[in-house]
């Protein structure tokens, strides 16, 4: 069911609540597979971890999914033994690409999501999904922008109906 659950997502979305952000994460999980890299950008409190919580729920991994700021990275194995694990990393405290590389993240059997990864984590995979989350200065809504890079995401876009 995961394969057909979501054919496509709008590249720009307005997300009104934390519950809607988790729902977006669950829908994204329907598109993700082992080996995928997702890079999240946005200010403190934008909803990046909330989005990852939804991805974790959608992938069916062990939780709880919480911010890995102080531990840098957490691995959430699948609950059922099938499906990919979730590697949830936070590059906020990392200062260089070399420090990200030093984490030696085994991204092959997992979906890897890196918060604060813009400018640091792109080298982990040629194919990646970059997501920016920007809060509305006058309210609770967030603008979420999705941008796929590499052959995997180009092929996905080519399959999506217009």
C-alpha positions, -999 to +999 in steps of 0.1 A: +000+000+000+029+024+007+038+025-030+004+037-041-004+057-010+010+089-024+017+095-061+029+131-057+033+160-033+030+196-042+065+212-041+052+241-019+027+235+008+011+255+036+010+235+068-014+250+095-007+228+125+018+204+141-007+176+134-007+185+097+031+186+098+032+150+112+007+140+085+030+154+058+058+133+073+036+102+071+028+110+034+065+115+027+073+082+043+052+066+015+077+080-010+109+071+009+129+039+007+161+025+021+191+046+009+172+079+007+186+111+021+164+139+033+180+172+043+159+196+064+164+233+068+146+259+088+149+280+119+146+267+155+110+258+163+100+256+126+087+220+129+116+199+115+115+173+143+077+172+141+080+164+104+105+136+112+081+122+138+056+118+110+082+102+088+090+077+116+053+069+121+049+064+084+079+041+082+068+022+112+099+026+133+106+023+170+102+056+188+099+080+202+114+102+176+129+132+194+155+159+185+190+143+183+207+177+189+229+165+218+235+130+206+239+141+170+223+109+155+198+083+165+189+050+147+152+039+149+149+003+137+117-009+120+091-023+144+083-053+122+117-062+108+107-053+073+111-018+059+139+006+064+153+020+096+153+057+102+185+075+109+177+109+124+207+132+125+211+168+136+240+188+121+233+219+142+264+214+163+286+203+134+309+229+118+321+211+086+315+185+060+343+165+075+325+163+108+294+150+090+316+125+072+331+115+106+297+103+118+301+074+093+263+071+088+254+037+073+227+052+050+222+021+028+197+001+048+179+032+062+161+064+053+185+092+066+170+125+077+195+153+086+182+184+103+203+215+098+221+196+070+220+222+043+255+230+031+269+200+051+251+168+043+247+169+005+278+148+000+262+118+017+242+110-014+239+122-050+201+117-048+184+136-020+152+154-010+158+188+004+129+202+025+128+238+039+103+247+066+096+284+072+072+296+099+048+324+090+059+355+110+023+364+117+008+330+126+012+293+132+013+282+096+045+269+080+055+270+043+072+237+034+092+235+001+103+202-013+131+199-039+143+166-052+179+163-065+195+135-086+182+108-109+159+091-083+139+123-077+139+133-114+125+098-123+099+102-096+089+136-109+087+123-145+063+095-133+040+120-114+009+131-134+008+168-142 
